[in-house]
Amino acid sequence: MIQITDSMLGAFASASLYSKEGKGFEATVIAKFFMPFTSAVWLVTEAEKQKDEDWIFFGYCHILEWEWGYFTLSEIAELEFHGITAEVDCELPEGQTVDDCLKSLFVRDESIVVKFKM
């Protein structure tokens, strides 16, 4: 089960949808979700609370391929693969950009990061 902390809620509230439009890979990541033992990753850059108390996010994601898109907290929380569920990366350094996160995911192999920016 995904636990949303007070600091995450503060980050979500300060990064409303469309607030980072045009920043692309230089947008600050406010949360990172992942599925252990898989390549699934969600780098959240913008968030907005919905009337039903769910959160809609925008960010850079990888399921089968990397792409920018919208997704909800409930969608991530409902995922389950052979007993494995999504988790929050509690060790995400504050101020990391999408580019920074990609570099750390790919062990700083610049050739891979450049490939995804094309």
Backbone as CSV, one residue per row, in Angstrom:
resi,resn,N_x,N_y,N_z,CA_x,CA_y,CA_z,C_x,C_y,C_z
1,MET,0.840,-1.194,0.000,0.000,0.000,0.000,0.879,1.250,0.000
2,ILE,0.513,2.200,-0.815,1.272,3.436,-0.919,0.880,4.375,0.220
3,GLN,1.871,4.844,0.963,1.643,5.796,2.053,2.080,7.179,1.583
4,ILE,1.157,8.116,1.545,1.454,9.490,1.155,1.731,10.289,2.426
5,THR,2.913,10.865,2.510,3.317,11.622,3.698,2.841,13.070,3.612
6,ASP,2.892,13.762,4.734,2.532,15.181,4.753,3.454,15.998,3.855
7,SER,4.734,15.647,3.817,5.660,16.393,2.949,5.331,16.165,1.477
8,MET,4.886,14.950,1.130,4.468,14.694,-0.255,3.222,15.510,-0.590
9,LEU,2.268,15.566,0.340,1.055,16.358,0.101,1.402,17.825,-0.116
10,GLY,2.366,18.326,0.649,2.820,19.707,0.456,3.443,19.905,-0.910
11,ALA,4.238,18.942,-1.352,4.856,19.017,-2.684,3.790,18.959,-3.773
12,PHE,2.797,18.086,-3.590,1.709,17.994,-4.575,0.970,19.327,-4.678
13,ALA,0.668,19.928,-3.535,-0.092,21.184,-3.509,0.678,22.332,-4.148
14,SER,2.001,22.268,-4.105,2.807,23.370,-4.658,3.183,23.174,-6.123
15,ALA,2.722,22.091,-6.729,3.068,21.813,-8.128,1.804,21.444,-8.905
16,SER,0.915,22.409,-9.040,-0.367,22.150,-9.695,-0.177,21.784,-11.165
17,LEU,-1.215,21.162,-11.732,-1.156,20.788,-13.144,-0.850,22.019,-14.000
18,TYR,-0.020,21.833,-14.989,0.418,22.845,-15.967,1.395,23.861,-15.389
19,SER,1.756,23.733,-14.119,2.665,24.706,-13.512,4.097,24.580,-14.031
20,LYS,4.430,23.451,-14.609,5.798,23.248,-15.114,5.817,23.056,-16.624
21,GLU,4.745,23.511,-17.253,4.633,23.370,-18.697,5.836,24.009,-19.392
22,GLY,6.402,23.275,-20.329,7.541,23.771,-21.094,8.894,23.457,-20.477
23,LYS,8.927,22.967,-19.244,10.208,22.662,-18.608,10.765,21.303,-19.031
24,GLY,9.904,20.412,-19.472,10.341,19.107,-19.957,11.229,18.371,-18.964
25,PHE,12.397,17.953,-19.423,13.299,17.155,-18.601,13.926,17.946,-17.455
26,GLU,13.751,19.260,-17.467,14.270,20.091,-16.370,13.230,20.343,-15.295
27,ALA,12.024,19.771,-15.436,10.981,19.896,-14.415,11.398,19.129,-13.158
28,THR,11.117,19.697,-12.010,11.433,19.055,-10.737,10.466,17.912,-10.473
29,VAL,11.003,16.784,-10.055,10.192,15.608,-9.720,9.743,15.751,-8.266
30,ILE,8.424,15.698,-8.046,7.889,15.863,-6.697,7.608,14.526,-6.014
31,ALA,7.567,13.448,-6.792,7.405,12.108,-6.230,7.825,11.090,-7.286
32,LYS,8.307,9.970,-6.801,8.676,8.876,-7.704,8.038,7.606,-7.173
33,PHE,7.260,6.948,-8.035,6.666,5.661,-7.727,7.334,4.616,-8.607
34,PHE,7.408,3.383,-8.115,8.009,2.310,-8.906,7.433,0.967,-8.484
35,MET,7.563,-0.008,-9.372,7.187,-1.390,-9.071,8.479,-2.166,-8.899
36,PRO,8.768,-2.649,-7.699,9.993,-3.422,-7.487,10.075,-4.614,-8.450
37,PHE,11.274,-4.907,-8.890,11.566,-6.042,-9.770,10.969,-5.894,-11.168
38,THR,10.540,-4.678,-11.520,10.049,-4.406,-12.867,10.706,-3.112,-13.344
39,SER,10.426,-2.736,-14.572,10.953,-1.468,-15.089,9.947,-0.320,-14.961
40,ALA,8.814,-0.568,-14.311,7.767,0.448,-14.188,8.187,1.557,-13.223
41,VAL,8.141,2.805,-13.714,8.527,3.988,-12.940,7.612,5.144,-13.337
42,TRP,7.196,5.922,-12.334,6.411,7.132,-12.564,7.137,8.289,-11.889
43,LEU,7.579,9.263,-12.670,8.245,10.455,-12.136,7.220,11.588,-12.180
44,VAL,6.674,11.934,-11.038,5.589,12.923,-10.941,6.183,14.329,-10.926
45,THR,5.697,15.185,-11.829,6.153,16.576,-11.864,5.043,17.564,-11.510
46,GLU,3.784,17.158,-11.657,2.647,18.039,-11.366,1.535,17.207,-10.739
47,ALA,0.700,17.848,-9.921,-0.368,17.122,-9.232,-1.567,18.028,-8.968
48,GLU,-2.727,17.398,-8.903,-3.938,18.146,-8.569,-4.920,17.205,-7.884
49,LYS,-5.428,17.629,-6.733,-6.393,16.823,-5.991,-7.747,16.900,-6.685
50,GLN,-8.401,15.759,-6.796,-9.700,15.665,-7.451,-10.827,15.722,-6.425
51,LYS,-12.032,15.944,-6.887,-13.189,16.023,-5.996,-13.405,14.731,-5.214
52,ASP,-13.018,13.604,-5.800,-13.187,12.317,-5.124,-12.027,11.982,-4.190
53,GLU,-11.156,12.980,-3.920,-9.998,12.849,-3.023,-8.812,12.122,-3.653
54,ASP,-8.961,11.647,-4.896,-7.841,11.040,-5.609,-6.930,12.167,-6.109
55,TRP,-5.735,11.828,-6.520,-4.804,12.792,-7.104,-4.574,12.435,-8.560
56,ILE,-4.630,13.433,-9.432,-4.224,13.232,-10.820,-2.828,13.831,-10.958
57,PHE,-1.964,13.085,-11.609,-0.575,13.490,-11.768,-0.240,13.641,-13.242
58,PHE,0.799,14.425,-13.496,1.423,14.479,-14.809,2.902,14.229,-14.587
59,GLY,3.487,13.477,-15.492,4.911,13.224,-15.363,5.439,12.317,-16.444
60,TYR,6.673,11.890,-16.257,7.376,11.034,-17.209,7.348,9.618,-16.654
61,CYS,6.846,8.681,-17.452,6.563,7.342,-16.949,7.141,6.264,-17.853
62,HIS,7.387,5.130,-17.240,7.821,3.968,-18.009,7.036,2.744,-17.564
63,ILE,6.306,2.158,-18.498,5.693,0.848,-18.309,6.328,-0.063,-19.356
64,LEU,5.998,0.168,-20.618,6.638,-0.551,-21.719,7.630,0.346,-22.456
65,GLU,7.393,1.656,-22.376,8.286,2.635,-22.983,8.139,3.945,-22.219
66,TRP,9.103,4.836,-22.375,9.047,6.135,-21.691,8.107,7.064,-22.426
67,GLU,7.266,7.769,-21.667,6.369,8.759,-22.260,5.869,9.719,-21.190
68,TRP,5.505,10.932,-21.627,4.869,11.916,-20.763,3.389,11.602,-20.735
69,GLY,2.754,11.776,-19.575,1.330,11.523,-19.529,0.708,11.783,-18.175
70,TYR,-0.614,11.601,-18.142,-1.417,11.776,-16.938,-1.742,10.415,-16.349
71,PHE,-1.802,10.330,-15.033,-2.144,9.108,-14.328,-2.629,9.502,-12.944
72,THR,-3.332,8.603,-12.286,-3.867,8.914,-10.961,-3.184,8.067,-9.887
73,LEU,-3.252,8.568,-8.678,-2.718,7.822,-7.543,-3.438,6.486,-7.403
74,SER,-4.759,6.493,-7.596,-5.521,5.246,-7.456,-5.103,4.215,-8.499
75,GLU,-4.777,4.647,-9.717,-4.308,3.712,-10.745,-3.010,3.032,-10.319
76,ILE,-2.096,3.822,-9.768,-0.820,3.260,-9.323,-1.046,2.340,-8.131
77,ALA,-1.876,2.776,-7.196,-2.125,1.995,-5.975,-2.810,0.659,-6.268
78,GLU,-3.590,0.581,-7.337,-4.312,-0.647,-7.679,-3.447,-1.671,-8.395
79,LEU,-2.281,-1.280,-8.873,-1.435,-2.206,-9.623,-0.927,-3.327,-8.727
80,GLU,-0.930,-4.525,-9.279,-0.419,-5.687,-8.550,0.058,-6.686,-9.598
81,PHE,1.285,-7.159,-9.426,1.875,-8.125,-10.354,2.500,-9.240,-9.531
82,HIS,1.857,-10.382,-9.504,2.334,-11.536,-8.722,2.630,-11.151,-7.269
83,GLY,1.733,-10.373,-6.679,1.888,-9.970,-5.289,2.739,-8.735,-5.067
84,ILE,3.334,-8.213,-6.132,4.168,-7.005,-6.020,3.298,-5.798,-6.308
85,THR,3.382,-4.792,-5.452,2.616,-3.561,-5.638,3.563,-2.368,-5.754
86,ALA,3.044,-1.278,-6.252,3.842,-0.065,-6.420,4.255,0.505,-5.070
87,GLU,5.390,1.176,-5.079,5.928,1.799,-3.870,6.352,3.230,-4.175
88,VAL,6.517,4.005,-3.103,7.053,5.357,-3.204,8.557,5.283,-2.967
89,ASP,9.319,6.008,-3.767,10.765,6.096,-3.532,10.982,7.134,-2.435
90,CYS,11.179,6.669,-1.225,11.367,7.560,-0.073,12.752,8.199,-0.053
91,GLU,13.637,7.765,-0.931,14.994,8.293,-0.960,15.220,9.268,-2.124
92,LEU,14.139,9.724,-2.746,14.263,10.689,-3.838,14.811,12.001,-3.276
93,PRO,15.980,12.428,-3.742,16.535,13.694,-3.236,15.672,14.884,-3.649
94,GLU,15.497,15.824,-2.752,14.706,17.022,-3.040,15.382,17.813,-4.159
95,GLY,14.586,18.331,-5.072,15.102,19.169,-6.148,15.566,18.417,-7.379
96,GLN,15.417,17.096,-7.398,15.822,16.311,-8.566,14.937,16.644,-9.759
97,THR,15.544,16.767,-10.916,14.787,16.963,-12.146,14.526,15.604,-12.785
98,VAL,13.677,15.596,-13.804,13.442,14.367,-14.558,14.768,13.869,-15.120
99,ASP,15.557,14.784,-15.677,16.864,14.431,-16.231,17.760,13.783,-15.167
100,ASP,17.801,14.346,-13.967,18.595,13.774,-12.872,18.140,12.351,-12.558
101,CYS,16.831,12.156,-12.492,16.291,10.833,-12.181,16.643,9.824,-13.264
102,LEU,16.548,10.240,-14.517,16.902,9.334,-15.610,18.374,8.949,-15.543
103,LYS,19.218,9.911,-15.229,20.648,9.607,-15.116,20.894,8.587,-14.015
104,SER,20.202,8.716,-12.892,20.416,7.759,-11.801,19.821,6.393,-12.133
105,LEU,18.729,6.366,-12.894,18.143,5.089,-13.298,19.061,4.319,-14.231
106,PHE,19.780,5.057,-15.060,20.635,4.434,-16.064,22.106,4.497,-15.679
107,VAL,22.388,4.551,-14.410,23.750,4.571,-13.885,24.592,5.595,-14.638
108,ARG,23.978,6.741,-14.856,24.639,7.884,-15.467,25.229,7.597,-16.845
109,ASP,24.614,6.679,-17.588,25.047,6.419,-18.960,24.412,7.485,-19.849
110,GLU,25.168,8.517,-20.152,24.655,9.665,-20.905,24.098,9.265,-22.271
111,SER,24.638,8.226,-22.904,24.155,7.838,-24.225,22.709,7.372,-24.168
112,ILE,22.315,6.744,-23.056,20.934,6.289,-22.920,20.021,7.480,-22.666
113,VAL,20.412,8.384,-21.808,19.580,9.549,-21.495,19.370,10.378,-22.740
114,VAL,20.408,10.596,-23.525,20.286,11.358,-24.764,19.309,10.683,-25.699
115,LYS,19.350,9.354,-25.777,18.448,8.604,-26.644,16.991,8.909,-26.313
116,PHE,16.647,8.985,-25.024,15.267,9.211,-24.618,14.824,10.652,-24.857
117,LYS,15.752,11.572,-24.982,15.383,12.967,-25.203,15.070,13.251,-26.662
118,MET,15.424,12.374,-27.545,15.220,12.615,-28.987,13.784,12.480,-29.376
